Amino acid sequence: MEKELLLTQLNPNDLNEMIANGIKQHLPQIIEEHFQLKHLDKDELLSRKELSELLKLSYVSIHKKMKEGLPYKRAGRRVLFSKKEILDWLDQERRIWK
């Protein structure tokens, strides 16, 4: 059975605080499920396409993240991403946003 909440008795500041607390409580789990971090083989190298599919980001977003510090390696004209380095970078970014 779900809890009922009467919003008419809340002032806007209390509502904002309740929403912020709910987000803080559930966001780490949502992020982990979204990126499927539990199922990654950390030693594998990924292409841009594979990383795009894994993180559900466009190529443009990946390029922007590369400029912001997303770790990558060049192999000639190819760009490759280490899953381990990507996971470490995501964990670091996640800690910054907490």
Secondary structure in CASP SS format (residue, H / E / C, confidence):
PFRMAT SS
TARGET T0000
AUTHOR 0000-0000-0000
METHOD secondary structure of the structure
MODEL  1
M C 1.00
E C 1.00
K C 1.00
E C 1.00
L C 1.00
L C 1.00
L H 1.00
T H 1.00
Q H 1.00
L C 1.00
N C 1.00
P H 1.00
N H 1.00
D H 1.00
L H 1.00
N H 1.00
E H 1.00
M H 1.00
I H 1.00
A H 1.00
N H 1.00
G H 1.00
I H 1.00
K H 1.00
Q H 1.00
H H 1.00
L H 1.00
P H 1.00
Q H 1.00
I H 1.00
I H 1.00
E H 1.00
E H 1.00
H H 1.00
F H 1.00
Q C 1.00
L H 1.00
K H 1.00
H H 1.00
L C 1.00
D C 1.00
K C 1.00
D C 1.00
E C 1.00
L E 1.00
L E 1.00
S C 1.00
R H 1.00
K H 1.00
E H 1.00
L H 1.00
S H 1.00
E H 1.00
L H 1.00
L H 1.00
K C 1.00
L C 1.00
S C 1.00
Y H 1.00
V H 1.00
S H 1.00
I H 1.00
H H 1.00
K H 1.00
K H 1.00
M H 1.00
K H 1.00
E C 1.00
G C 1.00
L C 1.00
P C 1.00
Y C 1.00
K E 1.00
R E 1.00
A E 1.00
G C 1.00
R C 1.00
R E 1.00
V E 1.00
L E 1.00
F E 1.00
S E 1.00
K H 1.00
K H 1.00
E H 1.00
I H 1.00
L H 1.00
D H 1.00
W H 1.00
L H 1.00
D H 1.00
Q H 1.00
E H 1.00
R H 1.00
R H 1.00
I H 1.00
W H 1.00
K C 1.00
END
